[in-house]
């Protein structure tokens, strides 16, 4: 018997420290030679988070506002916990359909999981890899429970909790601009950020960038749903046939996940989808280009516009951005934008699947 070998350790270090996600083996970190035990599992999860977390505090250090960095870290951590806790609970409680068959699930929902990790560690990894935009996996995301799948989708849909190497800060900056603008209107003052006035031009750019992400995801999902409903996808599948192995709610979730993963530069997938064909490769390619480059231009443009403005010294009426109140408001803005943009799609996919199982 031949065992595939190579520079696995080098690849694993690069894929996680660089938040790339591409493994040496096709099964990625579910492979025993790529991730053999709990120790390597924890090490790889830490490796994914160490640079994105460091970027938050490096940002505070370089702008000389360390308290502001701690507020950002607090908001991102709160968002991460809101995603990971329901995922772990959902996985360890098992599948209700299997329970109704009288089959005991003492270790939780084990479908698609490695026995050496189990549902809890696999669920935790699935949120780490989607909030960090790594894309590596140690289990089969397509087999996770519907609530877990929704949390994985939300992690990529918000794309502002930690994020990849700098990506989280980049997207979070857009939400800060929107929050400053809304908070300024609420207190009746001209919105200011770090001594510079935030005016209409900056807010328009921030709004476009914030709406671009859901627009690309939902447009791609709508297009693929239309193509599927017309039966066009059957000819493009390899081998020819239906490109969607799971019809119904879960099939919709697979298509939604495909474009969400592409837009968030993640790379993981609900791999019941037969996605290696002309349609998926071209459509997700366009989403990848547009969702990666345009959101970079927006924040850089805003920073340039703010830098050109005259510095306004802080006064008693200045809205401070390094307070828990401002952090809570930023979290609310992120949650509201994500909820308004994505709730209908999530209701058609993972939420509908969850309630159909009860």
C-alpha positions as CSV (number, residue, x, y, z in Angstrom):
1,X,0.0,0.0,0.0
2,X,1.4,3.4,-1.0
3,X,1.0,6.4,1.4
4,X,1.1,9.8,-0.1
5,X,4.0,11.8,1.4
6,X,5.6,15.2,1.1
7,X,6.4,18.5,2.9
8,X,3.2,18.4,4.8
9,X,4.4,20.3,7.9
10,X,5.7,23.2,5.8
11,X,2.4,23.4,4.0
12,X,0.3,23.3,7.2
13,X,2.4,26.1,8.8
14,X,2.0,28.3,5.7
15,X,-1.7,27.6,5.2
16,X,-2.6,28.6,8.7
17,X,-0.2,31.4,9.6
18,X,-1.0,32.9,6.2
19,X,-4.7,32.1,6.6
20,X,-4.6,30.5,3.1
21,X,-6.4,27.2,4.0
22,X,-5.1,25.0,1.1
23,X,-3.9,21.7,2.6
24,X,-1.4,19.2,1.3
25,X,-4.1,16.5,1.2
26,X,-7.5,16.8,-0.4
27,X,-9.2,16.3,2.9
28,X,-7.2,19.1,4.4
29,X,-6.8,19.0,8.2
30,X,-9.2,16.1,8.5
31,X,-6.3,13.9,7.2
32,X,-4.4,12.1,10.0
33,X,-1.0,13.0,8.5
34,X,-1.9,16.6,8.4
35,X,-3.6,16.9,11.8
36,X,-3.1,13.7,13.8
37,X,-4.4,14.6,17.3
38,X,-5.8,17.1,19.7
39,X,-2.5,18.8,20.2
40,X,-1.9,19.5,16.5
41,X,-5.6,20.5,16.2
42,X,-5.2,23.2,18.9
43,X,-1.9,24.3,17.5
44,X,-3.4,24.8,14.0
45,X,-6.3,26.8,15.4
46,X,-4.0,29.1,17.3
47,X,-1.8,29.5,14.2
48,X,-4.9,30.7,12.3
49,X,-5.8,33.3,14.8
50,X,-2.4,34.7,15.9
51,X,-1.7,37.1,13.1
52,X,-5.3,38.5,12.7
53,X,-5.4,39.1,16.5
54,X,-2.0,40.7,16.5
55,X,-3.2,43.1,13.7
56,X,-5.8,44.5,16.0
57,X,-3.3,45.4,18.7
58,X,-0.7,46.5,16.1
59,X,-3.3,49.0,14.7
60,X,-3.9,50.4,18.2
61,X,-0.1,50.7,18.8
62,X,0.6,52.5,15.5
63,X,-2.2,55.1,15.9
64,X,-1.4,55.4,19.6
65,X,-4.9,54.5,20.7
66,X,-4.4,51.2,22.5
67,X,-7.8,51.5,24.3
68,X,-9.5,51.7,21.0
69,X,-7.8,48.5,19.9
70,X,-9.1,46.8,23.0
71,X,-12.7,47.9,22.2
72,X,-12.3,46.5,18.6
73,X,-11.0,43.3,20.1
74,X,-13.9,43.1,22.5
75,X,-16.5,43.6,19.8
76,X,-14.9,41.0,17.5
77,X,-14.7,38.5,20.4
78,X,-18.3,39.1,21.3
79,X,-19.3,38.4,17.7
80,X,-17.1,35.3,17.6
81,X,-18.7,33.9,20.8
82,X,-22.2,34.6,19.4
83,X,-21.2,32.3,16.5
84,X,-19.2,29.6,18.2
85,X,-21.4,28.9,21.2
86,X,-24.6,28.0,19.2
87,X,-22.5,25.9,16.9
88,X,-20.9,23.8,19.6
89,X,-24.3,23.4,21.4
90,X,-25.9,22.3,18.1
91,X,-23.2,19.7,17.4
92,X,-23.0,18.1,20.8
93,X,-26.8,17.7,21.1
94,X,-26.9,15.5,18.0
95,X,-29.3,15.1,15.1
96,X,-33.0,15.0,16.2
97,X,-33.9,12.9,13.2
98,X,-31.5,10.2,14.2
99,X,-32.7,10.5,17.9
100,X,-36.2,9.8,16.7
101,X,-35.0,6.5,15.2
102,X,-34.1,5.4,18.7
103,X,-30.3,5.7,18.0
104,X,-28.3,7.0,20.9
105,X,-25.8,9.9,20.2
106,X,-23.7,10.1,23.3
107,X,-20.9,11.9,21.5
108,X,-23.2,14.2,19.5
109,X,-23.7,14.7,15.7
110,X,-20.9,12.6,14.3
111,X,-21.7,12.6,10.6
112,X,-18.8,14.2,8.7
113,X,-16.6,14.4,11.8
114,X,-13.3,12.7,12.6
115,X,-13.6,10.4,15.6
116,X,-10.3,11.7,17.0
117,X,-11.8,15.3,17.3
118,X,-15.5,14.9,17.7
119,X,-18.4,17.4,17.2
120,X,-17.3,20.0,19.7
121,X,-13.7,20.5,18.3
122,X,-15.0,20.2,14.8
123,X,-17.7,22.8,15.4
124,X,-15.2,25.2,17.0
125,X,-12.8,24.8,14.1
126,X,-15.6,25.5,11.6
127,X,-16.2,28.9,13.1
128,X,-12.5,29.7,13.6
129,X,-11.9,29.0,9.9
130,X,-14.8,31.0,8.7
131,X,-14.3,34.1,10.9
132,X,-10.6,34.2,10.1
133,X,-11.3,33.5,6.4
134,X,-8.8,30.6,6.4
135,X,-11.0,28.0,4.7
136,X,-9.2,25.0,6.1
137,X,-11.4,22.2,7.5
138,X,-11.0,19.3,10.0
139,X,-14.5,18.0,9.2
140,X,-17.2,18.1,6.6
141,X,-19.1,21.5,6.8
142,X,-21.8,20.1,4.6
143,X,-22.7,17.5,7.2
144,X,-22.9,19.9,10.2
145,X,-26.2,20.7,11.8
146,X,-28.4,23.5,10.1
147,X,-27.7,26.0,13.0
148,X,-24.0,25.3,12.7
149,X,-24.1,25.9,8.9
150,X,-25.9,29.2,9.5
151,X,-23.3,30.3,12.0
152,X,-20.5,29.4,9.5
153,X,-22.4,31.4,6.8
154,X,-22.9,34.4,9.2
155,X,-19.2,34.4,10.1
156,X,-18.3,34.9,6.4
157,X,-21.3,37.2,5.8
158,X,-20.2,39.7,8.5
159,X,-16.5,39.2,7.6
160,X,-15.5,41.6,10.3
161,X,-14.8,39.4,13.4
162,X,-11.0,39.0,13.4
163,X,-10.8,38.3,9.7
164,X,-7.7,37.2,7.8
165,X,-4.4,38.9,7.8
166,X,-5.7,42.5,8.0
167,X,-9.0,41.8,6.3
168,X,-11.0,41.9,9.5
169,X,-9.7,45.4,10.4
170,X,-10.3,46.5,6.8
171,X,-14.0,45.5,7.0
172,X,-14.4,46.6,10.6
173,X,-13.2,50.1,9.6
174,X,-16.2,50.4,7.2
175,X,-18.6,49.6,10.1
176,X,-16.8,52.2,12.3
177,X,-17.4,54.9,9.7
178,X,-21.1,54.0,9.5
179,X,-21.4,53.9,13.3
180,X,-19.7,57.2,13.7
181,X,-22.1,58.8,11.2
182,X,-25.2,57.3,12.9
183,X,-24.0,58.2,16.4
184,X,-23.2,61.7,15.3
185,X,-26.7,62.2,14.0
186,X,-28.1,60.8,17.2
187,X,-26.3,63.3,19.4
188,X,-26.7,66.2,17.0
189,X,-23.0,66.7,16.2
190,X,-20.9,66.5,13.1
191,X,-19.6,62.9,13.0
192,X,-15.8,62.8,13.8
193,X,-13.3,60.0,13.8
194,X,-9.9,60.5,15.4
195,X,-10.0,64.3,15.0
196,X,-11.3,64.3,11.4
197,X,-14.9,65.1,10.3
198,X,-16.8,62.3,8.6
199,X,-18.9,63.8,5.9
200,X,-21.2,62.6,3.1
201,X,-18.4,61.4,0.7
202,X,-16.9,59.1,3.3
203,X,-20.3,57.7,4.3
204,X,-21.3,57.0,0.7
205,X,-18.1,55.1,0.1
206,X,-18.6,53.1,3.3
207,X,-22.2,52.3,2.4
208,X,-21.3,51.1,-1.1
209,X,-18.6,48.8,0.3
210,X,-20.9,47.5,3.1
211,X,-23.6,46.7,0.5
212,X,-21.3,45.3,-2.1
213,X,-20.6,42.1,-0.1
214,X,-24.3,41.0,0.3
215,X,-25.1,42.2,-3.3
216,X,-22.5,39.8,-4.8
217,X,-23.4,36.9,-2.5
218,X,-27.2,37.2,-3.1
219,X,-26.9,38.0,-6.8
220,X,-24.8,34.9,-7.3
221,X,-27.1,32.7,-5.3
222,X,-30.1,34.0,-7.2
223,X,-28.4,33.4,-10.6
224,X,-27.5,29.8,-9.6
225,X,-31.0,29.1,-8.4
226,X,-32.4,30.4,-11.7
227,X,-29.9,28.3,-13.7
228,X,-30.8,25.2,-11.7
229,X,-34.5,25.8,-12.0
230,X,-34.2,26.0,-15.8
231,X,-32.2,22.7,-15.9
232,X,-29.2,24.4,-17.5
233,X,-26.8,23.2,-14.9
234,X,-27.2,19.5,-15.8
235,X,-25.2,20.0,-19.0
236,X,-22.4,21.7,-17.2
237,X,-22.0,19.2,-14.4
238,X,-19.1,16.8,-14.4
239,X,-20.1,14.0,-15.1
240,X,-23.3,15.4,-16.9
241,X,-26.3,15.2,-14.6
242,X,-27.6,17.3,-11.7
243,X,-25.0,19.5,-10.1
244,X,-26.9,19.6,-6.8
245,X,-26.8,16.4,-4.8
246,X,-29.0,17.7,-2.0
247,X,-32.3,19.3,-3.2
248,X,-34.6,21.5,-1.1
249,X,-33.4,23.7,1.8
250,X,-30.0,22.2,2.1
251,X,-29.3,22.5,-1.6
252,X,-30.1,26.2,-1.4
253,X,-27.7,26.5,1.5
254,X,-25.0,24.8,-0.6
255,X,-25.4,27.4,-3.3
256,X,-25.5,30.3,-0.8
257,X,-22.4,28.9,0.9
258,X,-20.5,28.7,-2.4
259,X,-20.9,32.5,-3.1
260,X,-20.5,33.5,0.5
261,X,-17.2,31.6,0.7
262,X,-16.0,33.1,-2.6
263,X,-17.0,36.7,-1.5
264,X,-15.3,36.3,1.9
265,X,-12.2,34.9,0.3
266,X,-12.6,31.8,2.4
267,X,-12.4,28.7,0.1
268,X,-14.3,26.2,2.3
269,X,-17.5,24.8,0.9
270,X,-20.7,22.7,1.4
271,X,-19.2,20.0,-0.8
272,X,-22.4,18.2,-1.7
273,X,-22.3,20.7,-4.5
274,X,-20.7,19.6,-7.8
275,X,-18.9,22.9,-8.2
276,X,-16.0,22.0,-10.5
277,X,-17.6,23.1,-13.8
278,X,-17.8,26.1,-16.1
279,X,-20.6,27.9,-14.4
280,X,-19.3,27.7,-10.8
281,X,-15.7,28.4,-11.8
282,X,-16.5,31.5,-13.8
283,X,-19.3,33.0,-11.6
284,X,-17.4,32.5,-8.3
285,X,-14.3,33.9,-10.1
286,X,-16.1,37.1,-10.8
287,X,-17.3,37.3,-7.2
288,X,-13.8,36.7,-5.9
289,X,-12.3,39.5,-8.0
290,X,-15.0,42.1,-7.2
291,X,-15.4,41.3,-3.5
292,X,-11.6,41.3,-2.8
293,X,-10.4,44.4,-4.7
294,X,-13.3,46.8,-4.5
295,X,-13.5,46.6,-0.6
296,X,-9.8,47.4,-0.5
297,X,-10.2,50.6,-2.6
298,X,-13.0,51.9,-0.4
299,X,-11.3,52.0,3.0
300,X,-8.0,53.3,1.5
301,X,-10.0,56.1,-0.2
302,X,-11.8,57.0,3.0
303,X,-8.4,57.1,4.9
304,X,-7.0,59.4,2.2
305,X,-10.0,61.7,2.4
306,X,-9.8,61.9,6.2
307,X,-6.1,62.6,6.1
308,X,-6.6,65.6,3.9
309,X,-9.0,67.2,6.4
310,X,-8.0,69.7,9.1
311,X,-7.5,68.1,12.5
312,X,-10.3,69.0,15.0
313,X,-9.2,68.8,18.7
314,X,-11.3,66.8,21.0
315,X,-13.8,68.7,23.1
316,X,-16.4,67.8,25.8
317,X,-18.9,67.1,23.0
318,X,-16.7,64.8,21.0
319,X,-18.0,61.3,20.5
320,X,-15.3,59.0,21.9
321,X,-14.6,55.8,19.9
322,X,-12.7,54.1,22.6
323,X,-15.7,53.5,25.0
324,X,-17.8,50.4,25.6
325,X,-20.9,52.3,24.5
326,X,-19.4,53.0,21.1
327,X,-18.2,49.4,20.9
328,X,-21.7,48.1,21.6
329,X,-23.2,50.5,19.0
330,X,-20.7,49.2,16.4
331,X,-21.7,45.6,17.2
332,X,-25.3,46.6,16.8
333,X,-24.6,48.2,13.4
334,X,-22.8,45.0,12.2
335,X,-25.6,42.8,13.4
336,X,-28.4,45.0,11.9
337,X,-26.7,45.3,8.5
338,X,-26.0,41.5,8.4
339,X,-29.5,40.7,9.6
340,X,-31.3,43.0,7.1
341,X,-29.1,41.8,4.2
342,X,-29.0,38.1,4.8
343,X,-31.9,37.0,6.9
344,X,-34.3,36.2,4.0
345,X,-31.6,34.0,2.4
346,X,-30.8,32.3,5.7
347,X,-34.6,31.7,6.3
348,X,-34.8,29.9,2.9
349,X,-31.8,27.8,3.7
350,X,-30.4,26.7,7.1
351,X,-33.3,28.0,9.2
352,X,-35.9,26.3,7.0
353,X,-33.9,23.1,7.2
354,X,-33.6,23.4,11.0
355,X,-37.3,23.8,11.6
356,X,-38.1,21.0,9.1
357,X,-36.1,18.6,11.3
358,X,-38.0,19.4,14.5
